[in-house]
């Protein structure tokens, strides 16, 4: 009995065993998001995604930066995200998206190239310090490139010019009474109309994204596979749309 207890204690406290347990959890993930770089921007991205109930794997070469991430319920992996083996261990082949916000344009560029090489279908958002770096990242396959400094400046200007609209569009306004979210069209609603979706969930369809372009929604518009909708309403109404892909929206 004592030997069994000692073995169990070593298993729990052994750093290598703990690392293997964490990596086994990561290997079981599918459709998750990988966040490369856990500085201020990486933390903000990870916390927001976790708040939206997304599974997130944070990759950073600094163990001390990941200690706080673990307390927030994030999966963590110590390593250099520019290393393809590290991306594989983070589950890049099964990931739905990757965000690279390392404080280095060359590193972010290399992560974009590696991620797209390992999983051409993964959605990649990259951080760039200027437009020259942004162009290179787009050519490398990044789906979106952002400059945090430019975004901050635009957000401050918007808060001065249209503070309520700025809060709404940034997602700051959310409660049980009102929220706004972009969601994929539920499978059960493909081939049906915007009016059907609104009637069965109570949510208001503000716009439709189709083939990369926003469209003003009309009640008679037929929803297609691959469409995304911008929906607004009470939290329960929006959640009804989000929950629909698993079991479908039941007619009232």
C-alpha positions as CSV (number, residue, x, y, z in Angstrom):
1,X,0.0,0.0,0.0
2,X,2.8,2.4,0.9
3,X,4.6,1.6,-2.4
4,X,1.4,2.3,-4.3
5,X,0.9,5.6,-2.5
6,X,4.5,6.6,-3.2
7,X,4.1,5.7,-6.9
8,X,0.9,7.8,-7.2
9,X,2.6,10.8,-5.4
10,X,5.6,10.6,-7.8
11,X,3.2,10.6,-10.8
12,X,1.3,13.6,-9.5
13,X,4.5,15.7,-8.6
14,X,6.8,14.6,-11.4
15,X,7.2,17.6,-13.8
16,X,7.6,15.3,-16.8
17,X,4.5,13.4,-16.0
18,X,2.6,16.7,-15.6
19,X,3.8,17.9,-18.9
20,X,2.7,14.6,-20.6
21,X,-0.7,14.9,-19.0
22,X,-1.1,18.4,-20.4
23,X,0.0,17.4,-23.8
24,X,-2.4,14.5,-23.9
25,X,-5.2,16.9,-23.2
26,X,-4.1,19.1,-26.0
27,X,-3.9,16.1,-28.4
28,X,-7.5,15.4,-27.7
29,X,-8.6,18.9,-28.8
30,X,-10.2,19.6,-32.2
31,X,-11.4,22.9,-33.7
32,X,-9.5,24.9,-31.1
33,X,-7.5,28.1,-31.3
34,X,-3.7,28.4,-30.9
35,X,-2.4,31.7,-29.6
36,X,1.3,32.2,-30.2
37,X,2.9,34.7,-27.8
38,X,1.5,35.4,-24.3
39,X,2.3,39.1,-23.8
40,X,-0.3,41.7,-23.1
41,X,-2.0,41.2,-26.5
42,X,-1.8,37.5,-26.3
43,X,-3.4,37.5,-22.9
44,X,-6.2,39.8,-24.0
45,X,-7.0,37.6,-27.0
46,X,-6.9,34.4,-25.0
47,X,-9.1,35.7,-22.2
48,X,-11.7,36.9,-24.7
49,X,-11.8,33.6,-26.5
50,X,-12.0,31.7,-23.3
51,X,-14.9,34.0,-22.3
52,X,-16.6,32.9,-25.5
53,X,-16.2,29.3,-24.4
54,X,-13.5,28.5,-27.0
55,X,-10.8,26.0,-26.3
56,X,-7.4,27.8,-26.4
57,X,-3.8,26.5,-26.5
58,X,-1.3,29.2,-25.6
59,X,2.3,28.8,-26.9
60,X,5.2,30.8,-25.4
61,X,8.9,30.0,-24.8
62,X,8.7,31.7,-21.4
63,X,7.4,29.3,-18.7
64,X,6.8,32.2,-16.3
65,X,4.4,33.9,-18.7
66,X,2.3,30.7,-18.9
67,X,1.8,30.3,-15.2
68,X,-0.9,32.9,-15.1
69,X,-2.5,31.5,-18.3
70,X,-3.0,28.1,-16.5
71,X,-4.9,29.7,-13.7
72,X,-7.3,31.1,-16.3
73,X,-8.1,27.7,-17.5
74,X,-6.1,27.9,-20.7
75,X,-4.1,25.0,-22.2
76,X,-0.4,25.9,-22.3
77,X,2.6,24.7,-24.1
78,X,6.2,25.9,-23.5
79,X,8.1,26.2,-26.7
80,X,9.1,28.3,-29.7
81,X,6.0,28.7,-31.9
82,X,8.3,29.1,-35.0
83,X,9.2,25.5,-34.5
84,X,6.9,23.3,-36.6
85,X,7.2,20.5,-34.1
86,X,5.9,22.8,-31.4
87,X,2.9,23.7,-33.6
88,X,2.2,20.0,-34.2
89,X,2.2,19.5,-30.4
90,X,-0.2,22.3,-30.1
91,X,-2.5,20.5,-32.5
92,X,-2.2,22.7,-35.6
93,X,-3.4,20.0,-37.9
94,X,-6.7,19.8,-35.9
95,X,-7.0,23.5,-35.0
96,X,-9.7,25.8,-36.5
97,X,-7.6,29.0,-36.1
98,X,-4.3,30.4,-35.0
99,X,-3.4,33.8,-33.7
100,X,0.2,34.9,-33.7
101,X,1.0,38.0,-31.7
102,X,4.7,37.5,-30.9
103,X,6.5,40.8,-30.5
104,X,8.6,40.2,-33.6
105,X,7.5,40.5,-37.2
106,X,10.0,37.9,-38.5
107,X,8.7,35.4,-35.9
108,X,5.1,36.0,-36.7
109,X,5.8,35.7,-40.5
110,X,7.5,32.3,-39.9
111,X,4.6,31.1,-37.8
112,X,2.2,32.1,-40.6
113,X,4.2,30.1,-43.1
114,X,4.6,27.1,-40.9
115,X,0.9,27.0,-39.8
116,X,-0.4,27.3,-43.4
117,X,2.1,24.6,-44.5
118,X,0.9,22.2,-41.8
119,X,-2.8,23.0,-42.1
120,X,-3.8,25.0,-45.2
121,X,-7.4,25.3,-44.0
122,X,-6.5,26.9,-40.6
123,X,-7.6,30.5,-40.2
124,X,-4.6,32.6,-39.3
125,X,-4.6,36.1,-37.8
126,X,-1.2,37.8,-37.4
127,X,0.2,40.8,-35.6
128,X,2.3,43.2,-37.7
129,X,4.1,46.4,-36.6
130,X,3.7,48.2,-40.0
131,X,2.2,47.9,-43.5
132,X,5.3,46.4,-45.0
133,X,5.3,43.5,-42.6
134,X,1.5,43.1,-43.0
135,X,1.9,42.7,-46.8
136,X,4.5,40.0,-46.3
137,X,2.2,38.1,-43.9
138,X,-0.7,38.3,-46.3
139,X,1.4,36.9,-49.1
140,X,2.5,34.1,-46.7
141,X,-1.1,33.2,-46.2
142,X,-2.4,35.2,-43.2
143,X,-6.2,35.6,-43.4
144,X,-6.1,38.8,-41.4
145,X,-3.3,41.0,-40.2
146,X,-3.7,43.6,-37.4
147,X,-1.5,46.4,-36.1
148,X,-2.4,46.8,-32.4
149,X,-1.2,50.4,-32.3
150,X,-3.4,51.4,-35.2
151,X,-6.3,49.5,-33.8
152,X,-5.9,51.3,-30.5
153,X,-5.7,54.7,-32.2
154,X,-8.9,54.0,-34.3
155,X,-10.7,52.8,-31.2
156,X,-9.8,55.9,-29.2
157,X,-11.0,58.1,-32.1
158,X,-14.2,56.1,-32.4
159,X,-14.8,56.5,-28.6
160,X,-14.6,60.3,-29.0
161,X,-16.8,60.5,-32.1
162,X,-19.4,57.9,-31.4
163,X,-18.9,56.4,-27.9
164,X,-22.1,54.3,-27.8
165,X,-21.7,52.9,-31.3
166,X,-18.0,52.2,-30.5
167,X,-18.9,50.2,-27.4
168,X,-21.6,48.2,-29.3
169,X,-19.3,47.3,-32.2
170,X,-16.4,46.4,-29.9
171,X,-18.6,44.0,-27.9
172,X,-18.4,46.0,-24.7
173,X,-22.2,46.1,-24.6
174,X,-23.5,42.7,-23.6
175,X,-26.0,41.6,-21.0
176,X,-28.9,39.3,-20.5
177,X,-31.0,41.9,-22.2
178,X,-28.8,42.6,-25.3
179,X,-25.8,41.2,-27.0
180,X,-24.5,41.0,-30.6
181,X,-22.5,38.2,-32.1
182,X,-21.2,36.8,-35.4
183,X,-22.2,33.1,-35.9
184,X,-22.1,30.5,-38.6
185,X,-25.5,29.7,-40.0
186,X,-26.9,26.6,-38.2
187,X,-27.0,23.6,-40.4
188,X,-30.7,23.2,-39.7
189,X,-31.4,26.7,-41.1
190,X,-29.6,26.2,-44.4
191,X,-32.1,26.6,-47.2
192,X,-34.5,28.5,-45.0
193,X,-35.0,32.3,-44.7
194,X,-33.8,35.1,-42.4
195,X,-37.4,35.4,-41.2
196,X,-37.5,31.7,-40.2
197,X,-34.3,32.1,-38.1
198,X,-35.7,35.2,-36.4
199,X,-39.1,33.6,-35.7
200,X,-37.7,30.4,-34.3
201,X,-35.0,32.0,-32.0
202,X,-36.2,35.6,-31.5
203,X,-32.8,36.9,-32.6
204,X,-32.5,39.8,-35.1
205,X,-30.4,39.1,-38.1
206,X,-28.5,42.4,-38.7
207,X,-26.4,41.3,-41.7
208,X,-25.2,38.2,-43.6
209,X,-21.6,37.6,-44.6
210,X,-21.4,35.6,-47.8
211,X,-18.3,34.9,-49.9
212,X,-16.4,37.4,-47.9
213,X,-18.9,40.2,-48.4
214,X,-21.4,41.8,-46.0
215,X,-25.0,41.9,-47.2
216,X,-28.0,43.7,-45.6
217,X,-30.3,41.0,-44.5
218,X,-33.9,40.9,-45.7
219,X,-36.7,38.7,-44.3
220,X,-36.9,36.7,-47.6
221,X,-33.2,36.0,-48.0
222,X,-32.4,32.3,-48.1
223,X,-29.5,31.2,-45.9
224,X,-26.7,29.2,-47.5
225,X,-24.1,26.8,-46.2
226,X,-21.0,28.7,-45.4
227,X,-22.9,31.9,-44.5
228,X,-22.2,33.8,-41.3
229,X,-24.8,36.0,-39.7
230,X,-24.5,39.0,-37.4
231,X,-27.3,38.5,-34.9
232,X,-28.5,40.7,-32.1
233,X,-31.0,40.2,-29.3
234,X,-31.3,39.0,-25.7
235,X,-28.5,36.7,-24.6
236,X,-30.9,33.7,-24.6
237,X,-32.0,34.5,-28.2
238,X,-28.5,34.7,-29.5
239,X,-27.5,31.6,-27.6
240,X,-30.4,29.7,-29.3
241,X,-28.8,30.5,-32.7
242,X,-25.4,29.4,-31.4
243,X,-26.7,26.1,-30.0
244,X,-28.6,25.3,-33.1
245,X,-25.9,23.5,-35.1
246,X,-25.8,20.6,-32.7
247,X,-29.5,19.8,-32.7
248,X,-31.2,22.2,-35.0
249,X,-33.7,24.9,-34.2
250,X,-37.0,23.5,-33.3
251,X,-40.0,25.2,-34.9
252,X,-42.2,27.1,-32.4
